[in-house]
Amino acid sequence: MSDNAGDITILLRRWHAGDHQAGEEIFRRLEKDLKKIADRCLAQENRKGKHKHALQRTDLFIENYLRLAKQNKVVDWRDRGHLFAISTINLRRFLIDRARIWPKPDVSIDDLPEGVLAKRDSMEVRMDADRLLNELEKTKPMTCAILVARVYMGYEVSEIARIFSLPLRTVERHLHNGRKWLFEKLKRKQD
Amino acid sequence: MTMDPAEQRDERVMTLVAEALKTPLDQRDSFLLAACQSDPDLHREVSEIVKWEEQMGSFLSRPLISFIDLDALEQIFEPGQIVNERFEIVRRLGDGGMGVVYEAFDNTRKRRVAIKCPKPGYDELLPKELSALDVSHPNVCRVNDLHTTKTDLGEVRFLTMEFLDGETVAERLASGKFEEGDAWLIARQLCSGLAEAHRSRILHRDLKPGNVILCKDKDGSLRAVITDFGLAVETSDVRELEGGTPNYMAPELWRGAEASRASDVFSLGVMLYEMVTGSKPFPALSKENVTFPPPVAPSKVVKNLPRRWDAAILPCLKENPDERPSAQEVYAELGHIPFYRRPEVLAVLAACLALATVGALQISERLKPPPNKLVILPVDAPGDLAQRGQTILTAAARRIEQVQSGQPTVSVVPPATVLTRGVTTPQQATDIFGATHALQLKLRPDADGVLANEALINLATHENMREYSMHFSKADLADRKTFDDILTEGLTGTVTWGLKVQRKQRTVKQETVAPAAGAAYKNGRDYLDQEPHDAASAIPEFRKAVELDPHSPLPLAGLAEALARQARGKGPFMDEAYDLLNKAEAMAPDSPLVREAAGVLDQFRGDNDKALGNFGRAEKVEPDNVNVWLFSGISHELKHSPDKKRTDDEFDKAITDYDQAMSADAHDYRPHIYLGLLYRDRGEYFAAEREYSLAHRLAPDQVDVTSSLAAIYDQEGRHPEAEVLYRDALQRKETPLTLNNLGANLVYQGRYREAIEYYSRATQLAPDYYLYWMNLGDAQLRLGEMEEARRSYQNGADKAGAHTRQNHNSALAFAYLAYFEARLGNKDSESNIETAMDLPGRDDQVIICAVKTYEALNDRKHAISAASQASPLTVQDMNRRPDLTDLSHDPEFIKLLQQKTAQ
């Protein structure tokens, strides 16, 4: 990759300060990875195959761009990872808005400890998880984005580290924190 | 990357967590205590995380979705899938960064096609206007159509295009530079293709070795085809170059200028340079270093390379686009390169290509690839048995191909190929050959003999579909008959039963001919069953057979058919034909050969519906009879007329019939001739060329087939190649068709004097055929030999006139008559040409004749109006014809040509 994390941070600052050219430059540099995020979402979306008007990756890319541009006025970008985190959340939100059915992964009941599962079926767990993710997003956006990237988009931990420009162990920590948070909430609901 | 303190903490904590979780449960506590000895905070932090992990188990530790495979996502179609109820996907051929290419079989047009579709997200790469791709040139990949289909991924648009069997220039370059001769041939063809596209105002934008496919032409010559014309919207972008991707982009494009003809020519130059020298003209480019120092002349890089190459290539590489030549000029420059080794090199190259495409050739023999592909894995046996087992496998492979009837169900990868590719496992059979099934033979010697075990494996499910063991004694082993033959049959059976292969069963003929009459009858049939039919020679043979065996309906039917063909539907012969047919029908009304004869007679009477009924009955009884499928196809073609508006439907039916004929006998060349003719009449010269080539391969001795193939080359403007074929055919046999075609070929090349020689010879051999007279007269006229020309036209007028009196419906005869009369100054000409244009049999040949007539009458207005009724390709042909040069310069005609080309 030719883009240097530091450069991007500077560009983000400039963009936030109103430099449109910097915004364009960011997208030119990060296009590949942003499109990858769009692809992952699409893989989810299109996997269902039931949609009359399946999305194109370009649609998602543009959607994300528009949302980011709007957010640029209120969000003070920290760095490249921040931008990607917001992008992941943007797309998830867009897909939920659009279909109200995302994320709807093939949750395997075997994966859920009995305490969490109790008498609920996997559908219920899924709905709860979805609601809780919205909550997590407000308090810990980065943790939420990383959890979504791993659990709902299927990224490898190492890929997440590269895309979000974070050390591997930091990503692991976010993942742990996110899972723990969700686990506790689900369990508490049960109790 | 520098870490902030929090990240450093994460690093320490999570590394310990990972290690702890790897430690057995009962040792974890002691491990953590030891690891965090000096740091109680750390110990607390790590322990808590580990505890939570123990409690959560695998909760959300893995992706919840069942593994997303982006590569699988890019599999838009799957082999075996039928898209839009028409295109059967055969295999994935390749992967451009932005699109995927599949080989498919077009069930409607009965031909192999390539399908190109953009990967998800790259839909914008497909052109908006398909007409922009409609460059018709042998060296430009022909794009058929743009389609849309629904898939799991949503709506997918895809292009269908000509299927090209071969390797790319990039693949060839991987093994070094080209032989000069090959390079010259390819270079000329590339220039020619590019020039044609540029003439049609189409830019390539991304010309590179990966976009040029080298295919073999069945006669051994080479065809270089430029693909992806106008598809390259995003030219190779700057970032790609960081990985060292070779690039062919012109300097001005690097500076952000728009693509132009000159930038295409630059790419061409880089590619040609690479082909002749094996190296690139410019040092590797990168984002930092975009410089184009003057390249070293190719003749300095390669010893003994003629300087002319420098003159052709170097100007293309000029930094200033305005200084570069046009593709046409490069073509001309290449023409100056003396080149003597052509035939030799051609043969060598053809051999290389043939090796690369052995499998494909076997498929195209039957046109439609079978749905199953079987790999026979190398025999699993010790020592001597291995070799014997391999021989058996080879025999079984051949047998499996042989026993299949109709459309083959399975194609077999030859065991020798499997061995040379080093394939030994079912997985490799899938990966390397894309096989659907594998056959495995194990031979295990034991005390009493050998235990043979055979298994047919479905490679999609990895299940053994059939498994079969058999013990052979030592005595069995010694006897070739028992061991080898039984195993061969057994293996064949395993495959044919397992894959439900329809095995051949010859229909038993209901009627026979007495042995005494057999020879004569067979001779008669042979004369009739060749193309063109030789009815005149067949008649005496059948007469003899009727005499020798008056009780069989077969000679009667044969004689009836021969007489009808000889009489062309008119005169006393025709009456005799009906009498004979009645007699034959009285003896055996359901005999397929009697129905065939009846159908032919119907055809000559112009009652094609009735003919189709007769052929249909014959097809039912004897589906293996090639003749009836062919004749039924002809009837469908004859039913088509411009006024009845059922063109495509009847044409499609005819194509289906010819396809059936091919299935009935894959080794008969005639179905390909019929199909080729059909395509030619529709102006689809590429399809026609393919069919003629197949026919040529099946019947290399039929000189008229060779000539027909050459004629297609002429249509495509490949005159020197055609000339070689004609001369080859003439050496074997002198036929009027070949003589005439060679004459025409020479006229195209401007060699009128030589042409007259061949035309005259054609008229001597076939004085009744007025077309030859026309050609002779035209050539003589061109050389100013007025008297001779007049004599030729008069002869032609006599013959055509006689034909119009015999057959009032022959549009072609009227058209020719009109032309001759125009040349002779006879005022009936105009009314005759009107008659010709009004007759239902009016086709493009008649239109060409009409245009020529009006031109001869100096009536440009009518000439153009007649031309406007022809198909686009015919109009393009008119544009090239030496006898219509004046017309082709008329602005009105140029306008028409543009309209037609845009269609």
Interface residues (C-beta under 8 A of the other chain):
Chain A: S2 A5 K35 A38 D39 R40 L42 A43 Q44 N46 R47 G49 H51 H53 A54 L55 Q56 R57 T58 P103 P105 D106 V107 S108 D111 L112 P113 V116 L147 R150 V151 Y152 M153 G154 Y155 S165 L166 P167 R169 T170 E172 R173 H176 G178 R179 K180 L182 F183
Chain B: M1 M3 A6 E7 D10 E11 V13 M14 T15 V17 A18 I49 W52 E53 Q55 M56 G57 S58 F59 L60 S61 R62 P63 L64 I65 S66 F67 I68 L70 L73 P120 G121 D123 E124 D152 L153 G154 E155 R239 E242 K287
